[in-house]
């Protein structure tokens, strides 16, 4: 696991805490319960940066999502809930 999320419940922002920050790109994909891609974010992470914030998720419908994170060769999945 290369990242943790502050809370598995979100409204319009997700904040990731990187466990071992290395200079690389971070790609995040949110998928709905049917597996359809709902939103995507890519960010370049500088060495030493520990926090990445994904804004602009307020237009997504409420429900359960799967967050897929990719950093280099590493992949991680988490279950999240968007609420009111």
C-alpha positions in Angstrom: 0.0 0.0 0.0 1.5 3.3 -1.1 -1.3 5.6 -0.1 -4.0 6.0 2.5 -7.1 8.1 2.3 -8.2 10.4 5.2 -11.8 9.1 5.1 -13.6 6.4 3.0 -16.6 8.8 2.9 -16.4 12.0 0.8 -18.6 14.8 -0.4 -16.6 16.8 -3.0 -12.9 16.3 -2.2 -10.6 13.3 -1.7 -7.3 13.7 0.1 -4.6 11.0 -0.2 -1.7 10.7 2.1 1.3 9.0 0.4 3.2 6.6 2.6 6.6 6.8 0.8 6.6 9.9 -1.4 8.8 9.5 -4.5 9.0 11.7 -7.5 6.5 10.1 -10.0 3.0 10.5 -11.4 -0.1 9.5 -9.5 -3.2 8.4 -11.4 -6.6 8.0 -9.7 -9.8 6.6 -11.2 -13.2 6.6 -9.6 -15.6 3.8 -10.8 -19.2 3.4 -9.9 -20.8 0.1 -8.7 -21.2 -1.0 -12.3 -17.5 -0.5 -13.1 -17.9 2.6 -15.3 -15.3 5.3 -15.0 -16.8 8.4 -13.5 -13.8 10.6 -12.9 -10.0 10.6 -13.5 -7.2 12.6 -12.0 -3.5 12.6 -12.8 -0.9 14.5 -10.8 2.9 14.8 -10.8 4.1 14.2 -7.3 7.3 15.8 -6.2 9.7 14.0 -3.9 8.8 14.9 -0.4 5.2 15.7 -1.1 3.0 13.6 1.2 -0.5 14.9 0.4 -2.5 15.0 -2.9 -6.0 16.6 -3.0 -8.5 15.7 -5.7 -11.1 18.4 -6.0 -14.2 18.9 -8.1 -16.1 15.7 -7.2 -19.3 17.4 -6.2 -21.0 16.6 -9.6 -20.8 12.9 -9.0 -24.0 11.2 -7.9 -24.2 9.9 -4.3 -23.3 6.2 -3.9 -20.6 3.6 -3.6 -17.4 4.0 -5.7 -14.2 2.1 -6.2 -11.0 4.2 -6.2 -8.2 2.9 -8.2 -4.7 4.4 -7.6 -1.7 3.9 -9.7 1.9 5.1 -9.0 4.6 3.7 -11.2 4.1 -0.1 -11.2 2.0 -0.1 -8.0 -1.8 -0.3 -8.0 -4.2 0.0 -5.1 -8.0 -0.2 -4.8 -10.3 1.2 -2.1 -14.1 1.3 -1.6 -15.5 4.8 -1.0 -18.9 6.3 -0.4 -20.1 9.7 -1.6 -22.7 11.2 0.6 -24.7 14.4 1.1 
